Amino acid sequence: MDTTIQIDKKTRDRLKELKIHPRESYDKVVQRLLALRTDEGELSVETIRDIEKSLEDIKSGRTLSMHEVKQRLKIK
């Protein structure tokens, strides 16, 4: 059963930033956040900030392929 909830526009914007891909539903974003909270215990503010920064990096294409990582670390 679907239901509607009211959230502040700023909250919605923050949830939008946490989407892995543009078509991911807000429900999936909230489920991931709840799983993190439930599975790992309470996240520190620093950890949440790091996760948000990492998601921004991914969305902006600031990633490395496995091949690039191996080259940088000089691993075969």
C-alpha positions in Angstrom: 0.0 0.0 0.0 1.4 3.4 -1.0 1.1 6.4 1.2 2.0 10.0 0.9 4.2 11.8 3.4 5.0 15.5 3.7 8.6 16.6 3.9 10.3 19.9 3.8 11.6 20.9 0.3 15.2 21.0 1.7 14.8 17.4 2.9 13.5 16.4 -0.5 16.5 18.1 -2.1 18.9 16.3 0.2 17.2 13.0 -0.6 17.5 13.7 -4.3 21.2 14.2 -3.9 21.5 10.8 -2.3 19.9 9.0 -5.3 22.3 6.6 -7.0 20.7 7.2 -10.3 18.1 9.8 -11.4 15.2 7.4 -11.7 15.8 5.8 -8.3 12.7 6.3 -6.1 12.7 8.2 -2.9 11.4 5.0 -1.3 14.6 3.2 -2.3 16.8 6.1 -1.0 15.0 6.0 2.4 15.2 2.1 2.5 19.0 2.4 1.9 19.3 5.0 4.7 17.3 2.9 7.1 19.3 -0.2 6.3 22.5 1.7 7.0 21.1 2.9 10.3 19.7 -0.5 11.3 22.7 -2.6 10.1 25.6 -0.5 11.2 24.2 1.4 14.3 24.3 5.1 14.5 26.3 7.0 11.9 28.4 9.9 13.0 28.0 13.3 11.4 31.4 12.9 9.9 30.5 9.5 8.3 27.3 10.9 6.8 29.2 13.9 5.4 31.8 11.4 3.9 29.0 9.4 2.3 27.4 12.4 0.8 30.7 13.6 -0.6 31.3 10.2 -2.1 27.9 10.2 -3.7 28.6 13.6 -5.2 32.0 12.4 -6.5 30.2 9.4 -8.2 27.5 11.6 -9.7 30.2 14.0 -11.0 32.2 11.2 -12.6 35.1 11.6 -10.2 35.8 7.9 -10.1 38.6 5.5 -11.2 38.4 2.2 -13.0 39.9 -0.8 -11.4 42.6 -0.6 -14.0 43.5 3.0 -13.1 43.6 2.1 -9.4 46.0 -0.8 -10.1 48.2 1.5 -12.1 48.3 4.1 -9.4 49.1 1.5 -6.8 51.5 -0.3 -9.1 49.6 -3.6 -8.7 49.4 -6.2 -11.5 
